């Protein structure tokens, strides 16, 4: 092997650097991926802000001084209104006349231009943003068009996209936190996708039928959601019981629950639709719609500009991290995953730990389920299909070993983000979903391959720190 | 060993880079004269939606737009994410085949709030408070009526038991079956003999394999079937396979829907009796024309429904697009 141990200072530094890199490989991969995504999405950006509005006002003053008459064109969105206000403020007291303002669609511009043509007085300029400057009526108005200069910046690194990336995968990340505990005990939970759907459907049906439908109070909605989470936790407890009391392999126990929960979700949804149309007719497996608008807050609202699912994900991440690193329970989980017999002999309550782990995984899944239901304003019996695979992929890519005993909560979060960034990068670069599947497959194989190599690396590292002559390992 | 580790990391990164770069070439090949249109298809596994995607892309390029085609794979979660990605990358317009007419609502509302117009084709979105700039689809109720007429014609004076292979998740299919039921009801009204009874609606999923399984079950449950109405060609072809395997292909007549190539070939070969045919190519073209009119500030029909036409074996024999 080429590395010399303890030879020169440079060699030592090189070794330390490589060591750090290999320990935090997933962070390095994530950083690399962000870099790649940024390069691949280097695009023209069209600013719609108060600053760009002020810049347009300056352009107008320079090129079309008073007495110039200007039409301000923007769309009917919040950002557009801020932009338009900045233009007008920039033109205040300059003698430039605001002939009119449009907040709407191209059609509204056309109508406004027709209105202005009916009045006398010419229109000299249109102040707007790049997007609206391409609209037919703006281009053919016969006036000079002013819009902010566009600039180049990675679309990946825009705040909107970064929030998208995390928000879209917050549910996967939340479930992956629970799945990490299960995988640490050398178990697996295939039922998460179905439990997610079941939790969402139960919360939706409860909100609609028991807690008042459109008139449901916030407390009622909260109760409905907790019911959904409780159902998923109960599902997890059932898996845990099968695994501990009856020694059913986790793979089989959770496979059974996976089908059971999916079937229940569909039955509940179809039953609800049947009651809606007044019995008799066959129900459809459509989403169970929740009429209370407050129900959508968890999935679509935001706190200080950060979407709620991300906030929930971060809170759960911190809770899970503390649980696994600072508590006795966390040590127990690692002990059970490392060696069940040794754990049992040293007094770890193995059965209780396993039950708690599956139950927690179910509860986390239930939380993701109500996020999903809230996001789509109703419980979807088909939600979460194939989620189990994405979740397991996130945990494995995050460095946890499927053999149990090794893995970190922080690693899982990074794993989930790696998958999120790849998916997003491929999406905004316009790569078709078929190619995406190939990339993900390769990623998972790569991660598992690393996992297989890990023990060898660890033993090598141990030898090196002891200072003995390294022997080639193959 | 560490080299191997770093090498693996680099390989993963390179694979991603290659994929991204490949995508980028595709994205920037056409000049971005009038901006990009984002299209989220319901599922590109069904040729029907592929035709919409292709005709939409061709027409849009003719008008100087770029098109990004994505496949929602019948998952409204995925489709919502695609809408969010379109918004982040600054498209001028979004075109959807809504996977779920209600659950897609929040995503469409986000597009409305961002000021990006949303157009639908094939399926309509009906969620509360969403603004759809324009819709082009098939007149599915009229298509269902034609399917009913075809079934009456196929069964003749004898009538008999009929099964429906449904896909209830799609409202377009609900309308087709409504139209079909109406036509059959009208036919039965003054008859005591030779009536047509719709004995069941089974979920055919609108897919070949699911249609096959549903039909295989249907044969067991209803041994006296005389006809099947499948709400699209894939499920009709799946039903045909099940009937052939059960040795019942001669006794049970199939009416499909769509008129895609495989369906029309089956009609030519007498495997399907007839189809009300849809015009997905026109949907793609007209949707782009609506986008152009929208951006030019012109008025256009907000909801345009294209009527279907019945396509029988005689039409297939003269169809120049079949070899």
Contacts between the chains, C-beta under 8 A, distances in Angstrom:
chain1	res1	chain2	res2	distance
A	1	B	1	7.5
A	2	B	3	7.9
A	3	B	2	7.4
A	18	B	2	4.8
A	18	B	6	7.3
A	19	B	2	7.8
A	21	B	2	7.8
A	21	B	5	7.7
A	21	B	6	6.6
A	22	B	2	5.6
A	22	B	5	4.9
A	22	B	6	7.5
A	25	B	5	6.4
A	25	B	9	6.0
A	28	B	9	6.1
A	29	B	9	5.4
A	29	B	12	6.4
A	29	B	13	6.9
A	32	B	9	7.1
A	32	B	13	4.5
A	33	B	13	6.8
A	33	B	16	6.1
A	36	B	13	6.3
A	36	B	16	5.7
A	36	B	17	5.0
A	36	B	20	6.0
A	37	B	20	6.9
A	39	B	20	7.9
A	40	B	17	7.5
A	40	B	20	3.6
A	40	B	21	6.5
A	40	B	23	7.2
A	40	B	24	5.4
A	41	B	24	8.0
A	41	B	89	7.6
A	43	B	89	7.3
A	43	B	90	7.8
A	44	B	32	7.7
A	45	B	90	7.5
A	46	B	90	6.6
A	75	B	115	3.5
A	76	B	115	6.5
A	77	B	113	6.1
A	77	B	114	6.1
A	77	B	115	4.1
A	78	B	113	7.4
A	80	B	115	6.2
A	105	B	117	7.2
A	105	B	133	7.9
A	105	B	294	7.0
A	105	B	297	7.5
A	106	B	294	6.3
A	106	B	295	5.4
A	106	B	296	6.4
A	106	B	297	3.8
A	107	B	294	7.4
A	107	B	297	4.6
A	107	B	298	7.4
A	107	B	299	7.0
A	108	B	297	7.7
A	109	B	297	5.7
A	110	B	297	3.5
A	110	B	298	7.7
A	111	B	297	7.9
A	131	B	35	7.7
A	131	B	90	7.8
A	131	B	92	6.9
A	134	B	34	6.2
A	134	B	35	6.5
A	134	B	92	7.4
A	134	B	295	7.2
A	135	B	295	5.6
A	135	B	296	7.5
A	135	B	297	6.7
A	136	B	295	5.8
A	136	B	296	3.1
A	136	B	297	5.5
A	136	B	298	7.7
A	137	B	296	7.0
A	137	B	297	4.2
A	155	B	88	6.4
A	155	B	89	5.2
A	155	B	90	7.4
A	158	B	88	6.4
A	160	B	87	7.1
A	160	B	88	4.9
A	161	B	85	7.8
A	161	B	88	4.0
A	161	B	89	7.6
A	164	B	81	7.8
A	164	B	84	4.9
A	164	B	85	6.7
A	164	B	88	5.4
A	167	B	84	8.0
A	168	B	81	4.8
A	168	B	84	6.8
A	282	B	201	6.5
A	284	B	168	3.9
A	284	B	169	6.7
A	284	B	174	8.0
A	285	B	168	7.0
A	285	B	169	6.4
A	285	B	203	7.9
A	286	B	100	7.2
A	286	B	102	7.1
A	286	B	168	7.3
A	286	B	169	6.2
A	287	B	76	8.0
A	287	B	100	6.2
A	287	B	102	6.1
A	287	B	103	4.8
A	289	B	102	5.8
A	296	B	106	6.8
A	299	B	106	7.7
A	300	B	106	5.7
A	372	B	77	7.2
A	375	B	80	7.6
A	375	B	106	6.5
A	376	B	76	6.5
A	376	B	77	7.6
A	376	B	80	7.6
A	376	B	100	7.8
A	376	B	103	4.1
A	376	B	105	8.0
A	376	B	106	6.5
A	377	B	102	7.7
A	377	B	103	7.1
A	377	B	105	6.5
A	377	B	106	6.2
A	377	B	127	7.8
A	378	B	102	6.9
A	378	B	103	6.3
A	380	B	76	7.1
A	380	B	100	7.6
A	380	B	103	6.2
A	382	B	75	7.8
A	383	B	77	6.8
A	385	B	75	7.1
A	422	B	16	5.9
A	424	B	85	7.1
A	425	B	16	6.9
A	425	B	20	5.8
A	426	B	16	7.7
A	426	B	19	6.0
A	426	B	20	6.8
A	426	B	23	6.7
A	427	B	70	7.3
A	427	B	81	7.6
A	427	B	82	7.2
A	427	B	85	4.9
A	428	B	85	5.5
A	428	B	88	6.7
A	428	B	89	5.0
A	429	B	19	7.6
A	429	B	20	4.6
A	429	B	23	3.6
A	429	B	24	5.5
A	429	B	27	6.6
A	430	B	23	4.5
A	430	B	24	7.6
A	430	B	26	5.7
A	430	B	27	4.5
A	430	B	68	4.9
A	431	B	19	5.4
A	431	B	20	7.0
A	431	B	22	6.9
A	431	B	23	4.0
A	432	B	69	7.8
A	432	B	70	7.9
A	432	B	71	7.1
A	433	B	70	7.2
A	433	B	71	4.9
A	433	B	73	6.7
A	435	B	19	5.9
A	435	B	22	7.7
A	436	B	19	7.9
A	439	B	15	6.2
A	439	B	16	6.3
A	439	B	19	5.6
A	442	B	12	7.2
A	442	B	15	5.9
A	443	B	12	6.2
A	446	B	8	5.8
A	446	B	11	7.3
A	446	B	12	5.3
A	449	B	8	7.0
A	450	B	5	7.0
A	450	B	8	6.4
A	453	B	1	7.2
A	453	B	4	7.1
A	453	B	5	7.5
A	456	B	1	6.7
A	457	B	1	5.6
A	457	B	2	7.7
A	457	B	5	7.2
A	460	B	1	6.0
A	473	B	1	6.7
